[in-house]
Amino acid sequence: MLDVPAYLDRIGYTGPTTPDRETLRRIHLAHLLAVPFENLDIGLKRPIVCDEAAFIRKVVELRRGGFCYELNGAFAALLRALGFKVTLLSARVSRKGGGFGPEFDHLTLHVDLEEPWLADVGFGESFVEPLRLKPGLIQEQIGRKFRIVDIVDADGALQLEAFIDTKWRREYSFTLQPRQLHDFAGMCHYHQTSPESHFTQNRICTRATPEGRVTLSEMKLIVTRDGNREERTLTSEGEREQVLREQFGVVF
């Protein structure tokens, strides 16, 4: 059984827990500020299985982060325990060369309140508060704009877009077809084992901050504050471990 107080303590959340729009907004933001998106276990060859209890233990007890299956899997369990109606959705991530990845490439969440919402605490740098699941509506937060649009000639498919560098860019496509956690097992295994997966090619740990974001990509530390970006290269694995501990709370 999920220990709700322990999970809320993990994300530093002390507000109301009524399953409504405001609670969803506040708890979504708190999760992103506290729990990093990271693939460090993949680099250490530690298997990640699609198991809700394992995800919760990693995030809450071990005070780690994870990638989409882990973070949104654990977050969905928290929301359900608080009384929210949550559905797992399969998303296909946009590729640099065009098109989208395969089904179950990403796990995102549909939260049904008085109106539907898209929640996602496992996509790295993206929206920090839930988005209304209303196609065509431009929604602005953290100085960025997002929208959900219908994909032409794709039955029931929707597309999340972010306005970056003067134009709209695709982030991922998805449908509202309900999924189960075990449906993602194949792609979860692929992303941690295939040399073609970007998760096996680069160690990353990133977390939203009130002023922007802090990211550790291999040996490069990137800190963004109020739109200003600073970078520095770390000089040793010891320094890297120190940054992981101080900036992300990650300790092996």
N, C-alpha and C positions, 0 to 999 in steps of 0.2 A: 504494500500500500504506500502511495506517495506521501512523504512527510512534507505537507504544504508549508508549515512555518519554516522548516529548514531550507526549502527552495526559495521562499521569499527573502530569507536572511541572506542567502547566497547572492541574490541580485540586488540586495540593499533596498528592498521595497517595504515600506511601512504604511502605505495608504489603504484606502478601502478595497474590499475584495468582492463587492457586488458585481455580478456578471453583466456589466453594461459597457457602453461605448467608452466612457471616461476611464474606467478601470483597464480596459483592453489597451487603450492608448498609453496609459502610464506604465503598465507592467511590460508592454512591448519595448518601450524606450529604456526602461530600467534594465531589461535583459541585455539589450545591445550595449549599454554602457558598462555592464559588469562582466559579461561572458564573451570571451574572444572567439572569433572565427579562426580556426587553426587546423592544420593537417599534420601536426608534429608526430603523432603516433604512426602515420604512414611512413615517414622517413626512418622511424625506429623499427619498422617491420612488426608492429604490434597489430594483430588483426582486429578489425572493427566489424562487428556483426549487427544485423538489424534486430536489436533487442531493446525494448523500451526501458527495462530495468537497468540494463548496462549503460544506456545513455544518461539516465537520471543519476546513477551512481557517479559517473565520470564528471558530470557538470556540478552536482551538489556536494557529494562527499569528497571527491578528489579535487574539486575546485578548478577543473580544467575547462577548455572549450571543446570545439570539434568542428566538423563540417556539416553540410545541410541536413543529412539524415539524422545525425546525432542532435543537433541544436533544435531543429524544428520538431523532431520526434519527442524530445524531452519537454519542449515548450507546449506542445499539444497536450501532453499528459497533465501539465500544470493547469492549463486552461480548463480542461475537462474537470479536474478536481475542484476548480472554483465555480463550476456550474455553467461554463460556456459550451455551446454546441460547436464542435470543431470537426472538420473533414480534411483528411490528407489529400493533397492534389499532386499529380505528376506534372513536372514542367520540363521543357526542353530549352536548354541554354543557347543563346545566340552565339554563333561562331564568327571569328574574325573574317574568315574567307567567305562568309555568306551562309545562309541557312541556319538550321538549328541542330542541336545534338539529338540523341535518341530519346525515346520515352523513358521516364524514370531517371533522367539525367540530373534532376534536381527535385527536392521535396519542398513544397510550399503549403500554406494553410488557408483554408476557407473558414471563416468564423461567421456564423449566422446569428445576427441580433435582430433589431427592428428592420435592418437592411443588411445585405451581405458585405463582408470586409475581407480583404486580402492581408494576411499577416505573414511575416517572414523574418525570422531572426537568424537565418543561416545562409545569407547570400553575400556576406562581406559588405562592401561599400554600396549601399542602396538606400531605400527609404528607411527611416528610423521609427516612424509611427505607422500604424496600419493604414491602408488605402481603401477608400470606398470602392467596392466592386461595381463601378458604374462606368461602362465604356464611354469614352469621349470626354470625360470630366478631367480637366487639368487640376492637379493637386500639388500645392507648393509647400515644401518644408525644408528646413536647414539650407535655405538659399538655393534649392534645386526644385525642378518641376518634374512631375511624374504623371503618366496617364496610362489607362488601360484601353486598348482599342480592339475592335473585332478584326480578325484576320479574314480578308476577302477570300472566298472560295475554300475555306476550311471549316467544316461543319462543327459549330460550337466552340471553335478555338478562340482564345483571347491572347493578347500580347501586352506585356508590360514594357513600357518605354520610359526612358529618362532623357531630359533635355540637357545635352552636354555639348559645349563648344559650338553653340549657335544652331544645333540641329537635334532632332529627335533620334535617339539610338535605341535599338531593341535590346532588352535584357533577357527576357525569356518568354516563351509561349506556353499556354496551359489550357486545359479544359476543366470543367467543374465536375467531371466524373469522379465519384468517391473512390479512394484507393485504401489499401491496407498496408501496414508497415512492411510485411513480408514481400509485397510486390516490388519493393526497392532493393531487395537483397542482391540481385544480379548486378545492377549498376553500382551498388555500394562496393561490391567486391572488385568490379572492373576499375573503379576510380582509385583504389588503393593498391592495385597490382599491375595494371597495364602501363607499359612505358609510354603509351600514347596519351595517357591521362595527364593533365597539367598538375594534378595533385601529387604525382610521383616525380615530377621534374623540378619542383621548387618548394622549399620549406617556407611556410608563411604563417604569421600570427598577426591578427589585426583586430582592433577594437574601436568602436565609436567613443568619442569624448564629448563633453559639453561644448568644447570649442571647435571640434573637428574630428580628427582621427589620428591614431598612432598605429604604425604598421612596421613589422619586422619581416623583411623579405630576404631570406638567406642571411647575409651579413650586412644588409643595408637597413638602417633605421630611418623611417620617414615619419615626420611629425607635421601635421597640418593644424594650424590655429587661425581661425577667422579668415580663412582663404589664403594664408601665407604658408608655404611649404618649405620645410627644412629637411635636409638629408645629411647623413654621415655614415661612413663605413666603419663597422666594428673591426677590431684588430685581432680578436681571439675568440675561441669558443667559450672561454671563461667570461669574457665581457658579454657575449651573446646570452649565456645563461643568467647573468646578472640582469640584463634588460628584460628577459622573459619573466624573471621573478618580480622585478620592481614595477614594470609597466603593465604586465598582464596577470600577475599572480600565479604564473605557471612554474611549478617546481616538480622535477622528476625525482 
